[in-house]
Amino acid sequence: MHPVTNEHAEGGDVTPPDTPYKRIHRSARPEGTRVRVGGVEIGGAGFVMAAGPCAVESRHQLEATARAVAAAGASILRGGAFKPRTSPYAFRGLGREGLEMLRDVGRELGMPVVTEVLDPGDSNLVADHADILQIGARNMQNYALLEAAGRTLKPVLLKRGLSATIEELLLAAEYVALQGNTDIILCERGIRTFETATRNTLDLGAAVLLGERTHLPVVVDPSHASGRSSMVAPLSMAAAAAGVAGLIVEVHPDPSHAMCDGAQSVPVSAFPALMDGVATVLSARGRAFSSPAASLDPATRLRLETERLEGLDRMLGRLAGERRAAGLRIDALQSKIGRPRRSVPEAEAREKRTMETHAAV
């Protein structure tokens, strides 16, 4: 998987004695924590975008989304293999199969992967496939899970609980830090209030306050905060203006047919405009999107780019095979209904033009 480094010493001895979260308190590391995964640095000068589908539904869906968000400038691929759902009858993810898809597509595109872990017993399994372990809002106070995730020494993205206070979130992060792992990213994803017009209420004030109280980087999830795809872009820009470290956004090729949270998923066609809007806000603050691998040494960058090129070649080969198979099925169906079949030279020429277009992109 992508290499992870933590260049900071463990904190905890320089904080005020009455601080309940000693290892993650701002005074333990005033310069702030920078979580590095692959060529991406979270918590540095650059702004990080993690994007992808709420749930991995198929290889095709994941690849289409991943290619689109990567092309638009996202540097981390998100996706759910294990999904905690309110209804036991709802789609609950593909499990290990989904993890393998995430790992493979992430490697092919050179993108670190973040995905959720639900059970302490699955922590090592998820850590073997993902670069960042997400602990969702429903599990923020699952202390056994926090400790298990911390022991993997993989970065942990910890989401604020539905009705959790800021101190409760910070104490949950302290459980992870006590395992010797301070590569923690806090996520404000909206809290449950009396308001029902939106799925949750985005608490940007909390995101700012977290940056004052802890040395950990803070990101915002505007998808869960609103529950409405039309609100994701403006909330993303507001979060960028507030000075957070990055965003985690749900994107889907066909939200109306998504198996999970389609209403809050940004269509892949609209994602570039969202990125442009955020870039404009960042520019006004003297910031820009993080440039993956910019801080890595040339040898490491060469290895990552070589792996990415090899992965893209494999992806293009697989797509070409799928396209040829689809062409054969079309020919067979046309023959059945009495329509003339495609001429072989014409079909091959069309496929060649398609592959050349992909290569040019």
C-alpha positions as CSV (number, residue, x, y, z in Angstrom):
1,M,0.0,0.0,0.0
2,H,1.0,3.7,0.0
3,P,3.8,4.5,2.5
4,V,2.8,6.3,5.6
5,T,5.1,8.4,7.7
6,N,4.7,10.3,11.0
7,E,7.7,12.6,11.6
8,H,6.4,13.9,14.9
9,A,7.4,12.6,18.3
10,E,4.7,11.4,20.6
11,G,3.2,14.2,22.7
12,G,1.6,14.1,26.1
13,D,4.1,15.4,28.7
14,V,4.0,19.2,28.0
15,T,0.2,19.7,28.3
16,P,-1.5,21.3,31.2
17,P,-2.2,18.7,33.9
18,D,-6.0,19.5,33.8
19,T,-6.3,18.8,30.1
20,P,-8.4,15.6,29.6
21,Y,-7.0,14.9,26.1
22,K,-3.3,15.3,26.8
23,R,-1.8,13.7,23.7
24,I,-3.8,15.5,21.1
25,H,-4.1,18.9,22.8
26,R,-2.7,21.8,20.8
27,S,0.0,22.5,23.3
28,A,1.4,19.0,22.9
29,R,2.4,19.9,19.3
30,P,1.8,23.6,18.6
31,E,3.1,23.4,15.0
32,G,0.3,20.9,14.2
33,T,0.3,17.4,12.9
34,R,0.8,16.6,9.3
35,V,-0.5,13.2,8.3
36,R,1.3,11.9,5.3
37,V,0.0,9.0,3.2
38,G,1.5,8.2,-0.1
39,G,2.3,11.5,-1.7
40,V,-0.5,13.3,0.1
41,E,0.0,15.5,3.2
42,I,-3.1,16.3,5.3
43,G,-2.7,19.2,7.6
44,G,0.0,21.1,5.7
45,A,-0.3,24.2,3.5
46,G,-2.2,22.4,0.7
47,F,-5.9,21.6,0.8
48,V,-6.8,18.0,0.4
49,M,-9.9,16.6,-1.4
50,A,-11.0,13.0,-0.7
51,A,-13.8,11.9,-3.1
52,G,-15.6,8.8,-4.3
53,P,-18.8,6.9,-3.9
54,C,-20.6,6.4,-0.6
55,A,-20.6,2.6,-1.2
56,V,-18.6,0.5,-3.6
57,E,-21.3,-1.1,-5.8
58,S,-19.3,-2.6,-8.6
59,R,-15.9,-2.4,-10.3
60,H,-17.3,-0.4,-13.1
61,Q,-19.0,2.1,-10.8
62,L,-15.9,2.5,-8.7
63,E,-13.5,2.9,-11.6
64,A,-15.7,5.5,-13.4
65,T,-16.0,7.6,-10.2
66,A,-12.3,7.3,-9.3
67,R,-11.2,8.3,-12.8
68,A,-13.5,11.3,-12.8
69,V,-12.5,12.6,-9.3
70,A,-8.8,12.0,-10.0
71,A,-9.0,13.9,-13.3
72,A,-10.7,16.8,-11.4
73,G,-8.0,17.1,-8.8
74,A,-9.0,14.9,-5.9
75,S,-6.0,13.2,-4.3
76,I,-7.6,10.6,-2.0
77,L,-10.2,8.0,-3.0
78,R,-13.1,7.3,-0.6
79,G,-15.6,4.5,-0.7
80,G,-17.4,2.2,1.6
81,A,-17.0,-1.6,1.6
82,F,-18.7,-2.1,5.0
83,K,-21.7,0.2,5.4
84,P,-23.5,0.8,8.8
85,R,-27.1,1.3,7.8
86,T,-30.1,2.3,9.9
87,S,-32.2,-0.4,8.3
88,P,-30.9,-3.9,8.3
89,Y,-32.6,-4.4,4.9
90,A,-30.6,-1.6,3.2
91,F,-27.5,-2.3,1.1
92,R,-24.6,-2.9,3.6
93,G,-21.7,-3.0,1.2
94,L,-19.7,-5.7,-0.6
95,G,-17.4,-6.4,2.3
96,R,-14.0,-7.9,1.5
97,E,-14.8,-7.8,-2.3
98,G,-15.3,-4.1,-2.0
99,L,-12.1,-3.7,-0.1
100,E,-10.1,-5.5,-2.8
101,M,-11.7,-3.3,-5.5
102,L,-10.8,-0.1,-3.6
103,R,-7.2,-1.3,-3.1
104,D,-6.8,-2.2,-6.8
105,V,-8.4,1.0,-8.2
106,G,-6.5,3.1,-5.7
107,R,-3.2,1.6,-6.8
108,E,-4.1,1.9,-10.5
109,L,-4.7,5.6,-10.1
110,G,-2.0,6.3,-7.6
111,M,-4.5,7.4,-5.0
112,P,-4.5,6.6,-1.3
113,V,-7.7,5.0,-0.1
114,V,-9.9,5.8,2.9
115,T,-12.7,3.4,3.9
116,E,-14.7,2.7,7.0
117,V,-14.1,-0.1,9.6
118,L,-17.0,-1.2,11.7
119,D,-15.7,-4.1,13.8
120,P,-12.6,-4.2,15.9
121,G,-11.9,-7.7,14.5
122,D,-11.8,-6.3,11.0
123,S,-9.3,-3.6,11.7
124,N,-6.3,-5.5,10.4
125,L,-8.2,-6.7,7.3
126,V,-9.2,-3.1,6.5
127,A,-5.7,-1.9,7.2
128,D,-4.2,-4.4,4.8
129,H,-6.4,-2.9,2.0
130,A,-6.7,0.8,2.9
131,D,-4.4,3.6,3.6
132,I,-6.7,5.5,6.1
133,L,-9.2,3.8,8.4
134,Q,-12.4,5.7,8.8
135,I,-14.4,5.5,12.0
136,G,-17.9,6.7,11.3
137,A,-20.2,8.9,13.4
138,R,-22.2,5.9,14.8
139,N,-18.9,4.4,16.1
140,M,-17.2,7.5,17.4
141,Q,-17.6,6.2,21.0
142,N,-17.0,2.5,20.2
143,Y,-13.9,2.4,22.4
144,A,-12.8,-1.1,21.5
145,L,-12.9,-0.1,17.8
146,L,-10.9,3.1,18.5
147,E,-8.2,1.2,20.2
148,A,-8.1,-1.5,17.6
149,A,-7.8,1.0,14.8
150,G,-5.1,2.9,16.7
151,R,-3.0,-0.3,17.1
152,T,-2.8,-0.8,13.3
153,L,-0.7,2.4,13.2
154,K,-2.5,3.4,10.0
155,P,-3.9,7.0,9.9
156,V,-7.4,7.2,11.3
157,L,-10.2,9.5,10.1
158,L,-12.5,10.0,13.0
159,K,-16.0,11.4,12.4
160,R,-17.9,13.4,15.0
161,G,-20.9,11.5,16.4
162,L,-24.4,12.6,15.6
163,S,-24.9,14.4,18.9
164,A,-21.4,14.4,20.2
165,T,-19.8,17.4,21.9
166,I,-16.5,18.7,20.9
167,E,-14.9,17.4,24.0
168,E,-16.4,13.9,23.4
169,L,-14.9,13.9,19.9
170,L,-11.5,14.9,21.3
171,L,-11.6,12.2,24.0
172,A,-12.5,9.6,21.4
173,A,-9.4,10.7,19.4
174,E,-7.4,10.4,22.6
175,Y,-8.3,6.7,22.7
176,V,-6.6,6.3,19.3
177,A,-3.6,8.4,20.4
178,L,-3.1,6.3,23.5
179,Q,-2.2,3.3,21.2
180,G,0.8,5.3,20.0
181,N,-0.9,6.6,16.9
182,T,-1.3,10.3,16.5
183,D,-1.9,10.1,12.7
184,I,-5.5,11.1,13.3
185,I,-7.8,13.3,11.1
186,L,-10.9,14.7,12.7
187,C,-14.0,15.1,10.6
188,E,-16.9,17.5,11.2
189,R,-19.9,15.9,9.3
190,G,-22.8,17.8,10.8
191,I,-24.8,17.1,14.0
192,R,-28.4,16.2,14.7
193,T,-30.5,19.2,15.7
194,F,-34.1,20.2,15.7
195,E,-33.9,21.1,12.0
196,T,-35.3,18.6,9.6
197,A,-34.8,20.5,6.3
198,T,-31.3,19.1,6.0
199,R,-30.0,15.7,7.0
200,N,-27.8,17.3,9.7
201,T,-26.6,20.7,10.7
202,L,-23.0,21.6,9.6
203,D,-21.1,23.0,12.6
204,L,-18.3,25.0,11.0
205,G,-17.8,26.7,14.3
206,A,-16.8,23.4,15.7
207,A,-14.4,22.8,12.9
208,V,-12.6,26.1,13.6
209,L,-12.6,25.5,17.4
210,L,-11.1,22.0,16.9
211,G,-8.2,23.6,15.1
212,E,-7.6,25.7,18.2
213,R,-7.9,22.9,20.8
214,T,-6.0,20.1,19.0
215,H,-2.9,19.7,16.8
216,L,-4.8,17.2,14.6
217,P,-5.9,18.2,11.1
218,V,-9.6,18.8,10.6
219,V,-11.7,18.1,7.5
220,V,-15.3,18.6,6.7
221,D,-17.9,16.2,5.1
222,P,-20.5,18.4,3.4
223,S,-22.3,15.4,2.0
224,H,-23.5,14.0,5.3
225,A,-23.9,17.5,6.7
226,S,-26.6,18.4,4.2
227,G,-28.0,15.3,2.7
228,R,-28.6,17.3,-0.5
229,S,-26.3,17.2,-3.5
230,S,-27.3,20.8,-4.4
231,M,-25.8,22.0,-1.1
232,V,-22.5,20.2,-1.2
233,A,-20.7,22.7,-3.4
234,P,-21.6,25.8,-1.4
235,L,-20.9,24.1,1.9
236,S,-17.5,22.9,0.5
237,M,-16.6,26.5,-0.3
238,A,-17.7,27.6,3.1
239,A,-15.5,25.0,4.7
240,A,-12.5,26.1,2.6
241,A,-13.1,29.7,3.7
242,A,-13.1,28.5,7.3
243,G,-9.5,27.3,6.9
244,V,-9.9,23.5,7.4
245,A,-7.4,21.0,6.0
246,G,-9.7,19.4,3.4
247,L,-13.0,17.8,2.4
248,I,-14.4,14.3,2.0
249,V,-17.2,14.3,-0.6
250,E,-19.5,11.7,-2.0
251,V,-19.5,11.4,-5.8
252,H,-21.4,9.0,-8.0
253,P,-21.8,8.4,-11.8
254,D,-25.6,8.0,-11.5
255,P,-26.9,9.3,-8.1
256,S,-30.5,8.5,-8.9
257,H,-29.6,4.8,-9.0
258,A,-27.1,4.7,-6.2
259,M,-27.5,1.9,-3.7
260,C,-26.6,4.2,-0.8
261,D,-27.1,8.0,-0.2
262,G,-27.8,9.0,-3.8
263,A,-29.6,12.2,-2.7
264,Q,-26.4,13.6,-1.3
265,S,-24.0,12.4,-3.9
266,V,-22.5,14.8,-6.4
267,P,-22.8,13.6,-10.0
268,V,-19.4,13.1,-11.6
269,S,-20.4,15.6,-14.2
270,A,-20.8,18.3,-11.6
271,F,-17.7,17.5,-9.6
272,P,-15.2,19.6,-11.6
273,A,-17.4,22.7,-11.1
274,L,-17.3,22.0,-7.3
275,M,-13.5,21.8,-7.4
276,D,-13.3,25.1,-9.4
277,G,-15.5,26.8,-6.8
278,V,-13.3,25.6,-3.9
279,A,-10.1,26.5,-5.8
280,T,-11.4,30.1,-6.1
281,V,-12.0,30.3,-2.4
282,L,-8.7,28.8,-1.6
283,S,-6.9,31.3,-3.9
284,A,-8.5,34.2,-2.0
285,R,-6.9,32.7,1.2
286,G,-3.5,32.2,-0.4
287,R,-4.0,28.4,-0.6
288,A,-4.4,25.8,-3.2
289,F,-5.2,22.1,-3.6
290,S,-2.5,19.8,-2.3
291,S,-0.1,18.6,-5.0
292,P,0.3,14.9,-4.4
293,A,3.9,13.7,-4.2
294,A,5.3,17.3,-4.3
295,S,7.1,16.8,-1.0
296,L,8.5,13.3,-1.8
297,D,12.0,12.6,-3.0
298,P,12.5,11.9,-6.7
299,A,13.0,8.2,-6.3
300,T,9.7,7.7,-4.4
301,R,7.9,9.9,-6.8
302,L,9.3,7.9,-9.7
303,R,8.1,4.7,-8.1
304,L,4.6,6.0,-7.4
305,E,4.2,7.4,-11.0
306,T,5.5,4.1,-12.5
307,E,3.0,2.2,-10.4
308,R,0.2,4.6,-11.5
309,L,1.2,4.2,-15.2
310,E,1.2,0.4,-14.9
311,G,-2.2,0.5,-13.2
312,L,-3.7,2.7,-15.9
313,D,-2.3,0.4,-18.6
314,R,-4.1,-2.5,-16.9
315,M,-7.3,-0.5,-16.6
316,L,-7.2,0.5,-20.2
317,G,-6.6,-3.1,-21.3
318,R,-9.5,-4.3,-19.2
319,L,-11.8,-1.6,-20.6
320,A,-10.7,-2.5,-24.2
321,G,-11.6,-6.2,-23.5
322,E,-15.0,-5.2,-22.1
323,R,-15.7,-3.0,-25.1
324,R,-14.9,-5.8,-27.5
325,A,-17.1,-8.1,-25.6
326,A,-19.9,-5.6,-25.7
327,G,-19.4,-5.2,-29.5
328,L,-19.7,-9.0,-30.0
329,R,-23.0,-9.0,-28.0
330,I,-24.3,-6.2,-30.1
331,D,-23.5,-8.1,-33.3
332,A,-25.2,-11.2,-32.0
333,L,-28.3,-9.2,-31.1
334,Q,-28.4,-7.4,-34.4
335,S,-28.2,-10.7,-36.2
336,K,-31.1,-12.1,-34.2
337,I,-33.4,-9.2,-35.1
338,G,-32.3,-9.1,-38.8
339,R,-30.2,-6.0,-38.7
340,P,-26.9,-5.9,-40.5
341,R,-23.9,-6.6,-38.3
342,R,-21.2,-4.0,-37.9
343,S,-18.4,-4.5,-40.4
344,V,-15.2,-5.7,-38.7
345,P,-12.9,-3.0,-40.1
346,E,-15.4,-0.3,-39.1
347,A,-15.7,-1.7,-35.5
348,E,-12.0,-2.1,-35.1
349,A,-11.4,1.5,-36.3
350,R,-14.0,2.8,-33.9
351,E,-12.3,0.9,-31.0
352,K,-8.9,2.2,-32.1
353,R,-10.1,5.8,-32.1
354,T,-11.7,5.3,-28.6
355,M,-8.4,4.0,-27.2
356,E,-6.4,6.8,-28.8
357,T,-8.8,9.3,-27.2
358,H,-8.3,7.7,-23.8
359,A,-4.5,7.7,-24.3
360,A,-4.6,11.4,-25.2
361,V,-6.6,12.3,-22.1
